[in-house]
Amino acid sequence: MNIGKKTRFFISLFLVLLIAGLSAGAFAVADANKPVAPSLTAEPFDRTYIDRMDLHIDATQFVFMIDESGKYKLQFTFTAEKTEADFYAVLDDFYIFGMPYTEMTVTAASANGDVVAIPGAELPADYYGNTTPLQWTIEMQFETAEPVHYTPTLQLTYTSGTKYDLSETYRLEIPMVVKVSDLSPLPQIMEDAEVYFTLGIYTEDSLAVLRNKLDEIELALRSPENFNDAQKNIWLQEIADCINALMPL
């Protein structure tokens, strides 16, 4: 039996709507009081061989899709290690300012041993003369009823030197981005569009155009400064155009 393009479109549309309905049902039973995690994270921070210390943060940009609960939670890890075993290095202070938050917790990694707090943590070396890193996980919770764009700063103060008597104190400021965006229904539309690749009724060339567009949007979303409501509407139209241009086999 020959199934026309219009019939195929309605079949695929039904599947998309069905999946969207199942997703909505799953979200309906979610805990409304549980803070929402970021949809996207980006821009790790690495600073090596400077002031006799290596510093690493796994992400400094956090993008959330707005949620009716109004509660959000971000998390990142901070790692510090001195560059030579016989150097002296201590973390003096760790402070984040520039955004309102309701709670912040700092949890030391189990490998830190007795070193729990960041302020006052002297970076160690092991018995064999190897430097060993210290690591902490930072969680921050905040609330907002509307889209926001914060640019907080992580301020780190530390003291280091080739030895204690020659040490100096430094202050480092690391810029961060925390953004709550109303991109609805873009994330769901992008997720639903994946169905078209599983139906087996469209040509590879026309599917490739849709795939390239979805990949382009996903890449752009990893730079939180680069999108807004106007760009969202452009992307929605471009996805619809790619779907409408799908060619049947």
N, C-alpha and C positions, 0 to 999 in steps of 0.2 A: 504494500500500500504506500503511495506517495504522499508524504506529509509536507504541506506547503510551509513557506517561511513564516507566515502569520500564525499557523497552528503551533509551530515550534516555539515561537516567541511566547505564546500564551502558556505553553507547557512549562517553559523555563521560568516565566514570571510567577506561575503558581508555586513552583519549587522555592523560589526566592522568598515569596510571601510566607510560605509554610515554615521555612527555616527562621525567618524573622519573627514569626509568631512563637516558635519554640524558644528562641532566645529571650523574647520578652517575658515568657512564662518563667524562665530560669531566673531572670533578674527580679521578678516579682517576689520570689521567696527569699531573696538575699536579705541580710541583716541591714536594716535601714540606718542603724547607729554605727556601723563599722566604717571607719574612714576609708575613702577611696585612694587607691594607689596611683602613681603616675601612669599615664598612657605611654609617654615617651621620656626617655632620659638621654642625655648627650653630654659631650665635652668633658671627658676626664681631665684631671689636672696632674701634670707630672713636672717635677722640678728636681733635677739631679745634679750632683757634684757642685752645688752652690752652698757656701757657708758650711762645708763639711757635712751636709745632710742631704738625703734623698727623701722627697715628700711626694705622696701620691693620694689623689682622691678619685674614686671610680666614676663619679658624675657630678657635674656642677649645674646642669640645666634640667629642669623638671617641668613637664607639661601635663596638665590634668584636663580631662574632659569634664565640664561642669556637671555636677550631680545634685539631685534634689535634696540629699541629706545635708549638703553644705559643709561636710567634714572631709578633710584631706590629710594624707600622711606621706611624707617623703623620707627616703632613707639613703644614706651613702656611707662608704667606708673611708677612713682616713688612716694612712700608713706612714710611719716615719722610721728612718734607719740612718745611722751615721755612716759615713763613707769609709772610715778606717777604724779598726778596733781600738787603737790607743788614743783616738780623738775624744774630746769631751763635748757632749751635746745634751741639753736638757730642754724640754718643752715648758715654757713659763705660763702661757695662757692660750686659751682657745675660745673664741667668742664670735657669735653670729649676730649681726645687726642689720636693720633695713627692712624687716618684715615682721608683722605681728604673728605670734604663734601662741597656742594655748599650752603646749607641753613640748619639752625636749628631753630625750634620754640619751645618755652616752654609755655604751656597753663595751667593756674591754674584751678582746679576744682571749680565749682560754690560754693561748700560747704566751700571753703577757705575764703569766704567773701572778706575782703579788702586785704588779703595777696596774692599778685599776683606773685612777684618774689621769687625765691628760696634764693638767697643771702640776708641775713638779716631777714629771716622768723623765728620768735620765735614760738615754738610749743605751742599750747594753751591748756587750759582746760575750760570747760563750767561753767555756773553759779552754777551747782549742784556738782562741784568738780570732774567731769569725764574728762579724757583726750580725746582730739578729734584729729583725724589725719588730716594732710595736704597732698594734692595729686596734682601732676602735670603730664601732658601728654607731652612727648618729641617726636618730629618728626624730622628726619634727612633725607635730600635728598643728593644723590651723583650720580656721573656719571662714567661709565667705558665702554669701547668698547670691553673688553675681560674679561675672568674669573679672579677674584681676591680673595685674602684671607687676610682680615685685622684682626688684634687683638687689637682693641682700648681698652683704659682704662677709666673707669668713676672714676674721682677723686672727693671725697666729703670731705669738711672740715666743722667741726661743733664744737660747744662749749657746754658743759653740766656740770651739777653739782647738788648736792642736793639743793643748792641755789646759787645765783649769785656770792657771795663772795668766794665760794669754787669750782667754775667752772674751767675746763681745756679745752684746744683746742686739737682736734684730727683730723687726716687725714686718710681717708679710700680709698683704691684703689680697684675697682671692675673690674676684667677682663671680656672682651666681645669678641664675634666672629661675624664678618660680612663677609659672603662668597657669591660670585656670581659664580655659577657653570654651566658648560655646560653639563647637564645630558640628553639633548635631544638625542633620543626620549623616554627615560625611563618614565617620567611622563605620557606621552600620551599612551604609551604601557600599563602601569599599569591601567590607566583609561579605556582603551578599553577592557582589560581583564575582567573587571567586567561584560561585556555583557554575557559571558559564563555562569554566574550563573543565568541568567534570561531566558535562552532558554528552559529549561526543557527537554533536550535530552541527558544529560550526568549523569552518576552514581554519587551518593553522595560521595562515597569514592574517586573517581578521582578528583572531584571538591574540596574536602577537601585538597588534595595535593597542588592544585593551590592556594587555599585560604591561606594555611599556608605559602607558599612562598611569596605571596603578603604582608601578615602581617609582615613577617620577614624583608622584604626590607623596608617597611614603618617604622618599628621600628628603623632599622639601619640608615635611613635618618635623624632621629632626633638627631644624634650625628655627627655634620658636619665635625669633624676631621676624620671620618672613611670611607669616600668614595672618589674615584678618577675615572679617565677614565677607568683604568683596572678593577676596581670593577664594574663599570657601565656595561661594556661588559659582565662580568660574570653573572650579574643579568639578562641582556637581554637574554642571552642564557638559563638560568635556567627557565625563564618565558616561552620561546618558547618550551623548553622540557616538561614542565608541560602541556602546551596546546596540544602538539602533543600526549601526553599520555592520554588525556581525553578518557574515555570509554563510548560508546553509551549505552543507556538503552536497 
